[in-house]
Amino acid sequence: LLTDAYTPLDWAIDAEKRRVQELREQLVDHRVTRWDRDALSYGAYSYMPTGSTYKHCKALLRPEPDPLQGPLFFAGEATAPPHQVQCVHGAFATGKDAADRCLHLWNLSRGGGCGGCG
């Protein structure tokens, strides 16, 4: 049984490794932060102060315009919906959303379709 389960699992892991490698080959630039070593944060995290609402999180999601390079999108746990603030999955979800918005604009800039954004 273990041998039978290993083969599909091994295939799935290999497929994911190939997908990550393909994405790395397309990567133009990136930054790695070490927030646990950053003198300005030392492992700080976001939280919603008393009286704050999701409208404050949504305000952080608004992209900053840049006429030369295009908008700057924000993501992270501080921009997540209230049930995801201070959580890794909130940071991941908003990062994915920001990446999707970047890809959408990139596709439009290359004359591609909107992909159903209507």
Jmol script that loads the backbone (N, CA, C; Angstrom):
load data "model"
ATOM      1  N   LEU A   1       0.838  -1.197   0.000  1.00  0.00           N
ATOM      2  CA  LEU A   1       0.000   0.000   0.000  1.00  0.00           C
ATOM      3  C   LEU A   1       0.881   1.259   0.000  1.00  0.00           C
ATOM      4  N   LEU A   2       1.937   1.241   0.796  1.00  0.00           N
ATOM      5  CA  LEU A   2       2.824   2.394   0.853  1.00  0.00           C
ATOM      6  C   LEU A   2       3.487   2.644  -0.499  1.00  0.00           C
ATOM      7  N   THR A   3       3.894   1.582  -1.165  1.00  0.00           N
ATOM      8  CA  THR A   3       4.514   1.709  -2.490  1.00  0.00           C
ATOM      9  C   THR A   3       3.510   2.272  -3.488  1.00  0.00           C
ATOM     10  N   ASP A   4       2.265   1.826  -3.426  1.00  0.00           N
ATOM     11  CA  ASP A   4       1.235   2.325  -4.336  1.00  0.00           C
ATOM     12  C   ASP A   4       0.962   3.811  -4.106  1.00  0.00           C
ATOM     13  N   ALA A   5       1.014   4.250  -2.858  1.00  0.00           N
ATOM     14  CA  ALA A   5       0.752   5.657  -2.546  1.00  0.00           C
ATOM     15  C   ALA A   5       1.952   6.526  -2.905  1.00  0.00           C
ATOM     16  N   TYR A   6       3.148   5.975  -2.834  1.00  0.00           N
ATOM     17  CA  TYR A   6       4.349   6.767  -3.071  1.00  0.00           C
ATOM     18  C   TYR A   6       4.446   7.256  -4.509  1.00  0.00           C
ATOM     19  N   THR A   7       4.100   6.444  -5.462  1.00  0.00           N
ATOM     20  CA  THR A   7       4.256   6.808  -6.865  1.00  0.00           C
ATOM     21  C   THR A   7       3.455   8.055  -7.237  1.00  0.00           C
ATOM     22  N   PRO A   8       2.139   8.134  -6.944  1.00  0.00           N
ATOM     23  CA  PRO A   8       1.407   9.371  -7.281  1.00  0.00           C
ATOM     24  C   PRO A   8       1.904  10.579  -6.487  1.00  0.00           C
ATOM     25  N   LEU A   9       2.276  10.351  -5.230  1.00  0.00           N
ATOM     26  CA  LEU A   9       2.783  11.448  -4.418  1.00  0.00           C
ATOM     27  C   LEU A   9       4.109  11.953  -4.980  1.00  0.00           C
ATOM     28  N   ASP A  10       4.982  11.057  -5.342  1.00  0.00           N
ATOM     29  CA  ASP A  10       6.263  11.412  -5.930  1.00  0.00           C
ATOM     30  C   ASP A  10       6.062  12.194  -7.225  1.00  0.00           C
ATOM     31  N   TRP A  11       5.125  11.744  -8.044  1.00  0.00           N
ATOM     32  CA  TRP A  11       4.827  12.440  -9.293  1.00  0.00           C
ATOM     33  C   TRP A  11       4.336  13.858  -9.015  1.00  0.00           C
ATOM     34  N   ALA A  12       3.455  14.009  -8.027  1.00  0.00           N
ATOM     35  CA  ALA A  12       2.903  15.331  -7.701  1.00  0.00           C
ATOM     36  C   ALA A  12       4.003  16.270  -7.202  1.00  0.00           C
ATOM     37  N   ILE A  13       4.893  15.755  -6.375  1.00  0.00           N
ATOM     38  CA  ILE A  13       5.991  16.579  -5.867  1.00  0.00           C
ATOM     39  C   ILE A  13       6.915  16.987  -7.014  1.00  0.00           C
ATOM     40  N   ASP A  14       7.244  16.068  -7.892  1.00  0.00           N
ATOM     41  CA  ASP A  14       8.093  16.393  -9.046  1.00  0.00           C
ATOM     42  C   ASP A  14       7.427  17.423  -9.947  1.00  0.00           C
ATOM     43  N   ALA A  15       6.118  17.289 -10.152  1.00  0.00           N
ATOM     44  CA  ALA A  15       5.386  18.247 -10.992  1.00  0.00           C
ATOM     45  C   ALA A  15       5.437  19.637 -10.366  1.00  0.00           C
ATOM     46  N   GLU A  16       5.297  19.715  -9.052  1.00  0.00           N
ATOM     47  CA  GLU A  16       5.350  21.010  -8.370  1.00  0.00           C
ATOM     48  C   GLU A  16       6.754  21.602  -8.457  1.00  0.00           C
ATOM     49  N   LYS A  17       7.782  20.776  -8.328  1.00  0.00           N
ATOM     50  CA  LYS A  17       9.157  21.263  -8.467  1.00  0.00           C
ATOM     51  C   LYS A  17       9.388  21.831  -9.865  1.00  0.00           C
ATOM     52  N   ARG A  18       8.859  21.166 -10.886  1.00  0.00           N
ATOM     53  CA  ARG A  18       9.002  21.673 -12.258  1.00  0.00           C
ATOM     54  C   ARG A  18       8.273  23.008 -12.411  1.00  0.00           C
ATOM     55  N   ARG A  19       7.097  23.112 -11.819  1.00  0.00           N
ATOM     56  CA  ARG A  19       6.317  24.349 -11.895  1.00  0.00           C
ATOM     57  C   ARG A  19       7.083  25.500 -11.228  1.00  0.00           C
ATOM     58  N   VAL A  20       7.652  25.238 -10.059  1.00  0.00           N
ATOM     59  CA  VAL A  20       8.430  26.267  -9.364  1.00  0.00           C
ATOM     60  C   VAL A  20       9.632  26.672 -10.207  1.00  0.00           C
ATOM     61  N   GLN A  21      10.312  25.725 -10.817  1.00  0.00           N
ATOM     62  CA  GLN A  21      11.467  26.038 -11.664  1.00  0.00           C
ATOM     63  C   GLN A  21      11.050  26.891 -12.860  1.00  0.00           C
ATOM     64  N   GLU A  22       9.918  26.581 -13.467  1.00  0.00           N
ATOM     65  CA  GLU A  22       9.425  27.387 -14.588  1.00  0.00           C
ATOM     66  C   GLU A  22       9.140  28.816 -14.140  1.00  0.00           C
ATOM     67  N   LEU A  23       8.556  28.972 -12.958  1.00  0.00           N
ATOM     68  CA  LEU A  23       8.276  30.306 -12.440  1.00  0.00           C
ATOM     69  C   LEU A  23       9.569  31.056 -12.147  1.00  0.00           C
ATOM     70  N   ARG A  24      10.562  30.374 -11.590  1.00  0.00           N
ATOM     71  CA  ARG A  24      11.853  31.010 -11.316  1.00  0.00           C
ATOM     72  C   ARG A  24      12.507  31.510 -12.592  1.00  0.00           C
ATOM     73  N   GLU A  25      12.383  30.751 -13.669  1.00  0.00           N
ATOM     74  CA  GLU A  25      12.984  31.153 -14.938  1.00  0.00           C
ATOM     75  C   GLU A  25      12.324  32.403 -15.499  1.00  0.00           C
ATOM     76  N   GLN A  26      11.070  32.655 -15.128  1.00  0.00           N
ATOM     77  CA  GLN A  26      10.349  33.835 -15.609  1.00  0.00           C
ATOM     78  C   GLN A  26      10.515  35.037 -14.687  1.00  0.00           C
ATOM     79  N   LEU A  27      11.058  34.835 -13.504  1.00  0.00           N
ATOM     80  CA  LEU A  27      11.200  35.890 -12.514  1.00  0.00           C
ATOM     81  C   LEU A  27      12.174  36.952 -13.004  1.00  0.00           C
ATOM     82  N   VAL A  28      11.756  38.199 -12.933  1.00  0.00           N
ATOM     83  CA  VAL A  28      12.589  39.306 -13.372  1.00  0.00           C
ATOM     84  C   VAL A  28      13.395  39.870 -12.197  1.00  0.00           C
ATOM     85  N   ASP A  29      12.772  40.022 -11.048  1.00  0.00           N
ATOM     86  CA  ASP A  29      13.428  40.600  -9.883  1.00  0.00           C
ATOM     87  C   ASP A  29      12.697  40.127  -8.632  1.00  0.00           C
ATOM     88  N   HIS A  30      13.374  40.137  -7.513  1.00  0.00           N
ATOM     89  CA  HIS A  30      12.735  39.778  -6.252  1.00  0.00           C
ATOM     90  C   HIS A  30      13.563  40.324  -5.095  1.00  0.00           C
ATOM     91  N   ARG A  31      12.957  40.350  -3.922  1.00  0.00           N
ATOM     92  CA  ARG A  31      13.621  40.767  -2.696  1.00  0.00           C
ATOM     93  C   ARG A  31      13.313  39.716  -1.632  1.00  0.00           C
ATOM     94  N   VAL A  32      14.308  39.402  -0.851  1.00  0.00           N
ATOM     95  CA  VAL A  32      14.121  38.512   0.288  1.00  0.00           C
ATOM     96  C   VAL A  32      14.364  39.333   1.541  1.00  0.00           C
ATOM     97  N   THR A  33      13.429  39.306   2.441  1.00  0.00           N
ATOM     98  CA  THR A  33      13.597  40.033   3.692  1.00  0.00           C
ATOM     99  C   THR A  33      13.778  39.045   4.827  1.00  0.00           C
ATOM    100  N   ARG A  34      14.508  39.447   5.793  1.00  0.00           N
ATOM    101  CA  ARG A  34      14.723  38.648   7.004  1.00  0.00           C
ATOM    102  C   ARG A  34      14.174  39.465   8.168  1.00  0.00           C
ATOM    103  N   TRP A  35      12.856  39.477   8.302  1.00  0.00           N
ATOM    104  CA  TRP A  35      12.239  40.351   9.283  1.00  0.00           C
ATOM    105  C   TRP A  35      12.661  40.025  10.706  1.00  0.00           C
ATOM    106  N   ASP A  36      13.105  38.802  10.953  1.00  0.00           N
ATOM    107  CA  ASP A  36      13.560  38.470  12.296  1.00  0.00           C
ATOM    108  C   ASP A  36      14.930  39.072  12.613  1.00  0.00           C
ATOM    109  N   ARG A  37      15.630  39.569  11.573  1.00  0.00           N
ATOM    110  CA  ARG A  37      16.944  40.191  11.755  1.00  0.00           C
ATOM    111  C   ARG A  37      16.922  41.683  11.428  1.00  0.00           C
ATOM    112  N   ASP A  38      15.797  42.185  10.990  1.00  0.00           N
ATOM    113  CA  ASP A  38      15.667  43.582  10.583  1.00  0.00           C
ATOM    114  C   ASP A  38      15.656  44.478  11.821  1.00  0.00           C
ATOM    115  N   ALA A  39      16.622  45.389  11.890  1.00  0.00           N
ATOM    116  CA  ALA A  39      16.743  46.276  13.060  1.00  0.00           C
ATOM    117  C   ALA A  39      15.509  47.155  13.263  1.00  0.00           C
ATOM    118  N   LEU A  40      14.722  47.358  12.209  1.00  0.00           N
ATOM    119  CA  LEU A  40      13.538  48.211  12.330  1.00  0.00           C
ATOM    120  C   LEU A  40      12.283  47.442  12.734  1.00  0.00           C
ATOM    121  N   SER A  41      12.351  46.114  12.706  1.00  0.00           N
ATOM    122  CA  SER A  41      11.142  45.365  13.074  1.00  0.00           C
ATOM    123  C   SER A  41      11.398  44.273  14.103  1.00  0.00           C
ATOM    124  N   TYR A  42      12.499  43.580  13.986  1.00  0.00           N
ATOM    125  CA  TYR A  42      12.824  42.460  14.888  1.00  0.00           C
ATOM    126  C   TYR A  42      11.639  41.534  15.108  1.00  0.00           C
ATOM    127  N   GLY A  43      11.057  41.085  14.038  1.00  0.00           N
ATOM    128  CA  GLY A  43       9.980  40.113  14.141  1.00  0.00           C
ATOM    129  C   GLY A  43       8.614  40.719  14.417  1.00  0.00           C
ATOM    130  N   ALA A  44       8.427  41.981  14.093  1.00  0.00           N
ATOM    131  CA  ALA A  44       7.142  42.625  14.318  1.00  0.00           C
ATOM    132  C   ALA A  44       6.064  41.969  13.469  1.00  0.00           C
ATOM    133  N   TYR A  45       4.841  42.140  13.841  1.00  0.00           N
ATOM    134  CA  TYR A  45       3.713  41.600  13.091  1.00  0.00           C
ATOM    135  C   TYR A  45       2.608  42.644  13.058  1.00  0.00           C
ATOM    136  N   SER A  46       1.664  42.445  12.182  1.00  0.00           N
ATOM    137  CA  SER A  46       0.562  43.396  12.079  1.00  0.00           C
ATOM    138  C   SER A  46      -0.586  42.954  12.973  1.00  0.00           C
ATOM    139  N   TYR A  47      -1.402  43.902  13.351  1.00  0.00           N
ATOM    140  CA  TYR A  47      -2.595  43.608  14.130  1.00  0.00           C
ATOM    141  C   TYR A  47      -3.604  44.707  13.851  1.00  0.00           C
ATOM    142  N   MET A  48      -4.842  44.426  14.138  1.00  0.00           N
ATOM    143  CA  MET A  48      -5.891  45.428  13.952  1.00  0.00           C
ATOM    144  C   MET A  48      -6.147  46.105  15.297  1.00  0.00           C
ATOM    145  N   PRO A  49      -5.785  47.386  15.410  1.00  0.00           N
ATOM    146  CA  PRO A  49      -6.031  48.084  16.672  1.00  0.00           C
ATOM    147  C   PRO A  49      -7.523  48.217  16.959  1.00  0.00           C
ATOM    148  N   THR A  50      -7.869  48.441  18.190  1.00  0.00           N
ATOM    149  CA  THR A  50      -9.258  48.651  18.582  1.00  0.00           C
ATOM    150  C   THR A  50      -9.848  49.780  17.744  1.00  0.00           C
ATOM    151  N   GLY A  51     -11.036  49.534  17.212  1.00  0.00           N
ATOM    152  CA  GLY A  51     -11.719  50.531  16.401  1.00  0.00           C
ATOM    153  C   GLY A  51     -11.446  50.428  14.917  1.00  0.00           C
ATOM    154  N   SER A  52     -10.488  49.611  14.526  1.00  0.00           N
ATOM    155  CA  SER A  52     -10.217  49.468  13.099  1.00  0.00           C
ATOM    156  C   SER A  52     -11.203  48.482  12.479  1.00  0.00           C
ATOM    157  N   THR A  53     -11.397  48.639  11.183  1.00  0.00           N
ATOM    158  CA  THR A  53     -12.334  47.786  10.460  1.00  0.00           C
ATOM    159  C   THR A  53     -11.676  47.311   9.167  1.00  0.00           C
ATOM    160  N   TYR A  54     -12.404  46.488   8.452  1.00  0.00           N
ATOM    161  CA  TYR A  54     -11.870  45.977   7.186  1.00  0.00           C
ATOM    162  C   TYR A  54     -11.643  47.100   6.184  1.00  0.00           C
ATOM    163  N   LYS A  55     -12.355  48.221   6.310  1.00  0.00           N
ATOM    164  CA  LYS A  55     -12.119  49.331   5.378  1.00  0.00           C
ATOM    165  C   LYS A  55     -10.683  49.828   5.490  1.00  0.00           C
ATOM    166  N   HIS A  56     -10.082  49.710   6.669  1.00  0.00           N
ATOM    167  CA  HIS A  56      -8.684  50.104   6.823  1.00  0.00           C
ATOM    168  C   HIS A  56      -7.763  49.131   6.085  1.00  0.00           C
ATOM    169  N   CYS A  57      -8.072  47.846   6.158  1.00  0.00           N
ATOM    170  CA  CYS A  57      -7.292  46.845   5.418  1.00  0.00           C
ATOM    171  C   CYS A  57      -7.430  47.080   3.916  1.00  0.00           C
ATOM    172  N   LYS A  58      -8.663  47.358   3.483  1.00  0.00           N
ATOM    173  CA  LYS A  58      -8.894  47.592   2.057  1.00  0.00           C
ATOM    174  C   LYS A  58      -8.151  48.837   1.584  1.00  0.00           C
ATOM    175  N   ALA A  59      -8.027  49.843   2.455  1.00  0.00           N
ATOM    176  CA  ALA A  59      -7.290  51.050   2.079  1.00  0.00           C
ATOM    177  C   ALA A  59      -5.820  50.717   1.806  1.00  0.00           C
ATOM    178  N   LEU A  60      -5.272  49.772   2.568  1.00  0.00           N
ATOM    179  CA  LEU A  60      -3.881  49.359   2.338  1.00  0.00           C
ATOM    180  C   LEU A  60      -3.720  48.608   1.022  1.00  0.00           C
ATOM    181  N   LEU A  61      -4.795  48.036   0.526  1.00  0.00           N
ATOM    182  CA  LEU A  61      -4.740  47.284  -0.730  1.00  0.00           C
ATOM    183  C   LEU A  61      -4.724  48.174  -1.967  1.00  0.00           C
ATOM    184  N   ARG A  62      -5.103  49.440  -1.808  1.00  0.00           N
ATOM    185  CA  ARG A  62      -5.127  50.328  -2.971  1.00  0.00           C
ATOM    186  C   ARG A  62      -3.721  50.489  -3.528  1.00  0.00           C
ATOM    187  N   PRO A  63      -3.562  50.249  -4.828  1.00  0.00           N
ATOM    188  CA  PRO A  63      -2.222  50.392  -5.409  1.00  0.00           C
ATOM    189  C   PRO A  63      -1.792  51.854  -5.462  1.00  0.00           C
ATOM    190  N   GLU A  64      -0.501  52.058  -5.325  1.00  0.00           N
ATOM    191  CA  GLU A  64       0.091  53.386  -5.481  1.00  0.00           C
ATOM    192  C   GLU A  64       0.402  53.592  -6.950  1.00  0.00           C
ATOM    193  N   PRO A  65      -0.089  54.672  -7.539  1.00  0.00           N
ATOM    194  CA  PRO A  65       0.183  54.894  -8.963  1.00  0.00           C
ATOM    195  C   PRO A  65       1.639  55.285  -9.201  1.00  0.00           C
ATOM    196  N   ASP A  66       2.165  54.832 -10.304  1.00  0.00           N
ATOM    197  CA  ASP A  66       3.498  55.217 -10.764  1.00  0.00           C
ATOM    198  C   ASP A  66       3.419  55.323 -12.279  1.00  0.00           C
ATOM    199  N   PRO A  67       3.428  56.548 -12.804  1.00  0.00           N
ATOM    200  CA  PRO A  67       3.240  56.717 -14.248  1.00  0.00           C
ATOM    201  C   PRO A  67       4.356  56.101 -15.088  1.00  0.00           C
ATOM    202  N   LEU A  68       5.526  55.884 -14.524  1.00  0.00           N
ATOM    203  CA  LEU A  68       6.643  55.350 -15.302  1.00  0.00           C
ATOM    204  C   LEU A  68       6.699  53.825 -15.283  1.00  0.00           C
ATOM    205  N   GLN A  69       6.408  53.230 -14.135  1.00  0.00           N
ATOM    206  CA  GLN A  69       6.552  51.783 -14.020  1.00  0.00           C
ATOM    207  C   GLN A  69       5.239  51.050 -13.788  1.00  0.00           C
ATOM    208  N   GLY A  70       4.166  51.762 -13.673  1.00  0.00           N
ATOM    209  CA  GLY A  70       2.889  51.121 -13.387  1.00  0.00           C
ATOM    210  C   GLY A  70       2.638  51.090 -11.889  1.00  0.00           C
ATOM    211  N   PRO A  71       1.467  50.632 -11.499  1.00  0.00           N
ATOM    212  CA  PRO A  71       1.087  50.699 -10.086  1.00  0.00           C
ATOM    213  C   PRO A  71       1.917  49.764  -9.204  1.00  0.00           C
ATOM    214  N   LEU A  72       2.059  50.169  -7.958  1.00  0.00           N
ATOM    215  CA  LEU A  72       2.714  49.350  -6.943  1.00  0.00           C
ATOM    216  C   LEU A  72       1.611  48.720  -6.100  1.00  0.00           C
ATOM    217  N   PHE A  73       1.551  47.400  -6.105  1.00  0.00           N
ATOM    218  CA  PHE A  73       0.526  46.682  -5.355  1.00  0.00           C
ATOM    219  C   PHE A  73       1.066  46.264  -4.001  1.00  0.00           C
ATOM    220  N   PHE A  74       0.215  46.309  -2.997  1.00  0.00           N
ATOM    221  CA  PHE A  74       0.584  45.902  -1.649  1.00  0.00           C
ATOM    222  C   PHE A  74      -0.109  44.604  -1.286  1.00  0.00           C
ATOM    223  N   ALA A  75       0.538  43.841  -0.438  1.00  0.00           N
ATOM    224  CA  ALA A  75      -0.007  42.576   0.030  1.00  0.00           C
ATOM    225  C   ALA A  75       0.562  42.301   1.415  1.00  0.00           C
ATOM    226  N   GLY A  76       0.050  41.276   2.037  1.00  0.00           N
ATOM    227  CA  GLY A  76       0.559  40.871   3.343  1.00  0.00           C
ATOM    228  C   GLY A  76      -0.552  40.757   4.353  1.00  0.00           C
ATOM    229  N   GLU A  77      -0.190  40.276   5.512  1.00  0.00           N
ATOM    230  CA  GLU A  77      -1.198  40.005   6.532  1.00  0.00           C
ATOM    231  C   GLU A  77      -1.973  41.257   6.942  1.00  0.00           C
ATOM    232  N   ALA A  78      -1.352  42.436   6.873  1.00  0.00           N
ATOM    233  CA  ALA A  78      -2.038  43.673   7.256  1.00  0.00           C
ATOM    234  C   ALA A  78      -3.130  44.061   6.275  1.00  0.00           C
ATOM    235  N   THR A  79      -3.078  43.541   5.054  1.00  0.00           N
ATOM    236  CA  THR A  79      -4.076  43.877   4.041  1.00  0.00           C
ATOM    237  C   THR A  79      -5.151  42.803   3.918  1.00  0.00           C
ATOM    238  N   ALA A  80      -5.051  41.767   4.727  1.00  0.00           N
ATOM    239  CA  ALA A  80      -5.981  40.630   4.626  1.00  0.00           C
ATOM    240  C   ALA A  80      -7.316  40.951   5.291  1.00  0.00           C
ATOM    241  N   PRO A  81      -8.353  40.209   4.915  1.00  0.00           N
ATOM    242  CA  PRO A  81      -9.642  40.366   5.592  1.00  0.00           C
ATOM    243  C   PRO A  81      -9.491  40.082   7.093  1.00  0.00           C
ATOM    244  N   PRO A  82     -10.385  40.621   7.919  1.00  0.00           N
ATOM    245  CA  PRO A  82     -10.240  40.503   9.376  1.00  0.00           C
ATOM    246  C   PRO A  82     -10.012  39.075   9.895  1.00  0.00           C
ATOM    247  N   HIS A  83     -10.634  38.103   9.294  1.00  0.00           N
ATOM    248  CA  HIS A  83     -10.451  36.735   9.787  1.00  0.00           C
ATOM    249  C   HIS A  83      -9.095  36.145   9.393  1.00  0.00           C
ATOM    250  N   GLN A  84      -8.300  36.886   8.609  1.00  0.00           N
ATOM    251  CA  GLN A  84      -6.991  36.394   8.189  1.00  0.00           C
ATOM    252  C   GLN A  84      -5.839  37.301   8.637  1.00  0.00           C
ATOM    253  N   VAL A  85      -6.148  38.420   9.297  1.00  0.00           N
ATOM    254  CA  VAL A  85      -5.091  39.323   9.760  1.00  0.00           C
ATOM    255  C   VAL A  85      -4.237  38.579  10.772  1.00  0.00           C
ATOM    256  N   GLN A  86      -2.945  38.833  10.740  1.00  0.00           N
ATOM    257  CA  GLN A  86      -1.945  38.201  11.600  1.00  0.00           C
ATOM    258  C   GLN A  86      -1.732  36.730  11.258  1.00  0.00           C
ATOM    259  N   CYS A  87      -2.156  36.303  10.086  1.00  0.00           N
ATOM    260  CA  CYS A  87      -2.042  34.893   9.729  1.00  0.00           C
ATOM    261  C   CYS A  87      -1.260  34.732   8.427  1.00  0.00           C
ATOM    262  N   VAL A  88      -0.496  33.661   8.374  1.00  0.00           N
ATOM    263  CA  VAL A  88       0.284  33.375   7.174  1.00  0.00           C
ATOM    264  C   VAL A  88      -0.625  33.209   5.973  1.00  0.00           C
ATOM    265  N   HIS A  89      -1.770  32.548   6.158  1.00  0.00           N
ATOM    266  CA  HIS A  89      -2.643  32.344   5.000  1.00  0.00           C
ATOM    267  C   HIS A  89      -3.205  33.662   4.489  1.00  0.00           C
ATOM    268  N   GLY A  90      -3.357  34.661   5.351  1.00  0.00           N
ATOM    269  CA  GLY A  90      -3.778  35.981   4.896  1.00  0.00           C
ATOM    270  C   GLY A  90      -2.709  36.645   4.052  1.00  0.00           C
ATOM    271  N   ALA A  91      -1.468  36.518   4.480  1.00  0.00           N
ATOM    272  CA  ALA A  91      -0.348  37.059   3.705  1.00  0.00           C
ATOM    273  C   ALA A  91      -0.238  36.346   2.362  1.00  0.00           C
ATOM    274  N   PHE A  92      -0.383  35.027   2.385  1.00  0.00           N
ATOM    275  CA  PHE A  92      -0.292  34.251   1.148  1.00  0.00           C
ATOM    276  C   PHE A  92      -1.415  34.624   0.184  1.00  0.00           C
ATOM    277  N   ALA A  93      -2.644  34.692   0.692  1.00  0.00           N
ATOM    278  CA  ALA A  93      -3.798  34.985  -0.165  1.00  0.00           C
ATOM    279  C   ALA A  93      -3.683  36.369  -0.791  1.00  0.00           C
ATOM    280  N   THR A  94      -3.283  37.372  -0.003  1.00  0.00           N
ATOM    281  CA  THR A  94      -3.177  38.718  -0.569  1.00  0.00           C
ATOM    282  C   THR A  94      -1.978  38.826  -1.511  1.00  0.00           C
ATOM    283  N   GLY A  95      -0.925  38.065  -1.247  1.00  0.00           N
ATOM    284  CA  GLY A  95       0.207  38.024  -2.176  1.00  0.00           C
ATOM    285  C   GLY A  95      -0.190  37.439  -3.510  1.00  0.00           C
ATOM    286  N   LYS A  96      -0.980  36.369  -3.455  1.00  0.00           N
ATOM    287  CA  LYS A  96      -1.476  35.748  -4.691  1.00  0.00           C
ATOM    288  C   LYS A  96      -2.368  36.725  -5.447  1.00  0.00           C
ATOM    289  N   ASP A  97      -3.251  37.423  -4.728  1.00  0.00           N
ATOM    290  CA  ASP A  97      -4.131  38.400  -5.377  1.00  0.00           C
ATOM    291  C   ASP A  97      -3.321  39.513  -6.042  1.00  0.00           C
ATOM    292  N   ALA A  98      -2.295  40.014  -5.346  1.00  0.00           N
ATOM    293  CA  ALA A  98      -1.455  41.075  -5.923  1.00  0.00           C
ATOM    294  C   ALA A  98      -0.728  40.560  -7.161  1.00  0.00           C
ATOM    295  N   ALA A  99      -0.232  39.334  -7.092  1.00  0.00           N
ATOM    296  CA  ALA A  99       0.440  38.746  -8.255  1.00  0.00           C
ATOM    297  C   ALA A  99      -0.531  38.589  -9.417  1.00  0.00           C
ATOM    298  N   ASP A 100      -1.753  38.170  -9.128  1.00  0.00           N
ATOM    299  CA  ASP A 100      -2.771  38.043 -10.175  1.00  0.00           C
ATOM    300  C   ASP A 100      -3.049  39.395 -10.831  1.00  0.00           C
ATOM    301  N   ARG A 101      -3.114  40.459 -10.012  1.00  0.00           N
ATOM    302  CA  ARG A 101      -3.361  41.793 -10.574  1.00  0.00           C
ATOM    303  C   ARG A 101      -2.188  42.241 -11.450  1.00  0.00           C
ATOM    304  N   CYS A 102      -0.974  41.928 -11.018  1.00  0.00           N
ATOM    305  CA  CYS A 102       0.206  42.264 -11.827  1.00  0.00           C
ATOM    306  C   CYS A 102       0.182  41.517 -13.160  1.00  0.00           C
ATOM    307  N   LEU A 103      -0.114  40.226 -13.101  1.00  0.00           N
ATOM    308  CA  LEU A 103      -0.175  39.435 -14.331  1.00  0.00           C
ATOM    309  C   LEU A 103      -1.285  39.925 -15.252  1.00  0.00           C
ATOM    310  N   HIS A 104      -2.400  40.323 -14.665  1.00  0.00           N
ATOM    311  CA  HIS A 104      -3.518  40.855 -15.456  1.00  0.00           C
ATOM    312  C   HIS A 104      -3.068  42.103 -16.222  1.00  0.00           C
ATOM    313  N   LEU A 105      -2.417  43.039 -15.521  1.00  0.00           N
ATOM    314  CA  LEU A 105      -1.948  44.260 -16.192  1.00  0.00           C
ATOM    315  C   LEU A 105      -0.889  43.951 -17.237  1.00  0.00           C
ATOM    316  N   TRP A 106      -0.011  43.025 -16.921  1.00  0.00           N
ATOM    317  CA  TRP A 106       1.031  42.636 -17.872  1.00  0.00           C
ATOM    318  C   TRP A 106       0.397  42.051 -19.131  1.00  0.00           C
ATOM    319  N   ASN A 107      -0.584  41.202 -18.955  1.00  0.00           N
ATOM    320  CA  ASN A 107      -1.273  40.592 -20.094  1.00  0.00           C
ATOM    321  C   ASN A 107      -1.964  41.673 -20.933  1.00  0.00           C
ATOM    322  N   LEU A 108      -2.626  42.620 -20.287  1.00  0.00           N
ATOM    323  CA  LEU A 108      -3.283  43.704 -21.016  1.00  0.00           C
ATOM    324  C   LEU A 108      -2.258  44.562 -21.759  1.00  0.00           C
ATOM    325  N   SER A 109      -1.095  44.801 -21.135  1.00  0.00           N
ATOM    326  CA  SER A 109      -0.079  45.643 -21.772  1.00  0.00           C
ATOM    327  C   SER A 109       0.517  44.986 -23.009  1.00  0.00           C
ATOM    328  N   ARG A 110       0.401  43.681 -23.079  1.00  0.00           N
ATOM    329  CA  ARG A 110       0.930  42.947 -24.238  1.00  0.00           C
ATOM    330  C   ARG A 110      -0.167  42.675 -25.263  1.00  0.00           C
ATOM    331  N   GLY A 111      -1.312  43.318 -25.078  1.00  0.00           N
ATOM    332  CA  GLY A 111      -2.404  43.176 -26.035  1.00  0.00           C
ATOM    333  C   GLY A 111      -3.255  41.947 -25.805  1.00  0.00           C
ATOM    334  N   GLY A 112      -3.065  41.312 -24.654  1.00  0.00           N
ATOM    335  CA  GLY A 112      -3.855  40.121 -24.332  1.00  0.00           C
ATOM    336  C   GLY A 112      -5.254  40.486 -23.874  1.00  0.00           C
ATOM    337  N   GLY A 113      -6.063  39.492 -23.767  1.00  0.00           N
ATOM    338  CA  GLY A 113      -7.434  39.698 -23.302  1.00  0.00           C
ATOM    339  C   GLY A 113      -7.474  39.903 -21.813  1.00  0.00           C
ATOM    340  N   CYS A 114      -8.645  40.182 -21.349  1.00  0.00           N
ATOM    341  CA  CYS A 114      -8.853  40.471 -19.945  1.00  0.00           C
ATOM    342  C   CYS A 114      -9.032  39.190 -19.133  1.00  0.00           C
ATOM    343  N   GLY A 115      -9.276  38.085 -19.755  1.00  0.00           N
ATOM    344  CA  GLY A 115      -9.459  36.843 -19.020  1.00  0.00           C
ATOM    345  C   GLY A 115     -10.745  36.774 -18.240  1.00  0.00           C
ATOM    346  N   GLY A 116     -11.751  37.463 -18.717  1.00  0.00           N
ATOM    347  CA  GLY A 116     -13.065  37.382 -18.070  1.00  0.00           C
ATOM    348  C   GLY A 116     -13.275  38.348 -16.928  1.00  0.00           C
ATOM    349  N   CYS A 117     -12.481  39.426 -16.883  1.00  0.00           N
ATOM    350  CA  CYS A 117     -12.626  40.351 -15.754  1.00  0.00           C
ATOM    351  C   CYS A 117     -13.811  41.300 -15.926  1.00  0.00           C
ATOM    352  N   GLY A 118     -14.318  41.425 -17.146  1.00  0.00           N
ATOM    353  CA  GLY A 118     -15.505  42.207 -17.476  1.00  0.00           C
ATOM    354  C   GLY A 118     -15.712  43.385 -16.676  1.00  0.00           C
TER     355      GLY A 118
END
end "model"
wireframe off; spacefill off
backbone 0.3
color backbone group
